[in-house]
Amino acid sequence: MSDYAQREAHAPAHGEASLAVFDYDGTIMDGQSGQLFSLYLLRHGLITRRTALRLGWWGARYKLHLPYRQDESRELIFRDLARYDHDEVMRIMRDFYAELLAPRTRADAKAEIERCQADGMTCVLVSATFFEMARVAAEELGIEGVAATHMELDERGHFTGRVEGEVVAGEGKVRAVCRWANEAIGEGAWRIARAYGDHFTDEPLLELADEPCAVCPGSTLSRIARRRGWRIARWS
C-alpha cells in the first residue's frame, strides 16, 4: 500500500457511509474521453488545427512513455475554449456527451452502478477528465459524487486555460475522492467499499477499497490484480 493510501485508509465502523468509486475513461466508458473530445472540437471548428497537432504530439509522448506534462493537453484545449463562457462550454460538453460518450457507456457499468446503489452505497465518479465533462456523465448515470480535474475560471466566467489545483490522476484520484467525501459526508464518516479502474495508475485508488475491481485492465494492472487477488471484470 502506498504511503498516501496508508494515511487515508479508513477502518470500517458502524454507521460509516459506504462509497463505490468508479473511474470513467476505460472503465465506465469504452475509450478515452479527452482524445474523443479533441477530435470532436476539431471537427466542429472549436479548436485550431495547430492546437490539434500539438495535442497529437502530446498523445504520442504519453503512449510512448516519453516526457510529458499532465497539464499541457488540458491547457491547450481550454486556451481555445477561453472565448466561451462557462454556460456555453457546458452546452458543448452536453452535446459531445450525447453524440460520442453516451453510446460508449458500458451496459455492465450502468448495471454495477445500480447494484451498488441498491446495496445502499453512494457512487462517486473520479476522473482525470474535465470536471464539466465528468459532471454531465454523472448526471446522466445518476451518480451522486464527482471528483475530476478543474479548469480555472476568471472573474468573467471564462476559462483561463490553466488547471486549477492538480490533474486528478494516479494518487491524485485518491486525494480528490477524499476531499469530496470529507466535504460531502464528513471526515472519518465514510469508507471506500468498492472501487473500479482499468489502468495501472488506478492502483492507489483500488488498494483503498474493501472490494477492488480491475475492469477490462491493461497488462500491467492485470498482473497487479492477479498478484493481489483482486477481482477482474470484463465489462461490455
Secondary structure as GFF3:
##gff-version 3
##sequence-region A 1 236
A	DSSP	alpha_helix	3	8	.	.	.	ID=ss1
A	DSSP	beta_strand	17	23	.	.	.	ID=ss2
A	DSSP	alpha_helix	33	43	.	.	.	ID=ss3
A	DSSP	alpha_helix	49	63	.	.	.	ID=ss4
A	DSSP	alpha_helix	70	80	.	.	.	ID=ss5
A	DSSP	three_ten_helix	81	83	.	.	.	ID=ss6
A	DSSP	alpha_helix	86	96	.	.	.	ID=ss7
A	DSSP	pi_helix	97	101	.	.	.	ID=ss8
A	DSSP	three_ten_helix	102	104	.	.	.	ID=ss9
A	DSSP	alpha_helix	107	118	.	.	.	ID=ss10
A	DSSP	beta_strand	122	130	.	.	.	ID=ss11
A	DSSP	alpha_helix	131	141	.	.	.	ID=ss12
A	DSSP	beta_strand	145	153	.	.	.	ID=ss13
A	DSSP	beta_strand	159	164	.	.	.	ID=ss14
A	DSSP	alpha_helix	171	184	.	.	.	ID=ss15
A	DSSP	beta_strand	190	197	.	.	.	ID=ss16
A	DSSP	three_ten_helix	200	202	.	.	.	ID=ss17
A	DSSP	alpha_helix	203	206	.	.	.	ID=ss18
A	DSSP	beta_strand	211	215	.	.	.	ID=ss19
A	DSSP	alpha_helix	219	228	.	.	.	ID=ss20
A	DSSP	beta_strand	231	233	.	.	.	ID=ss21
###
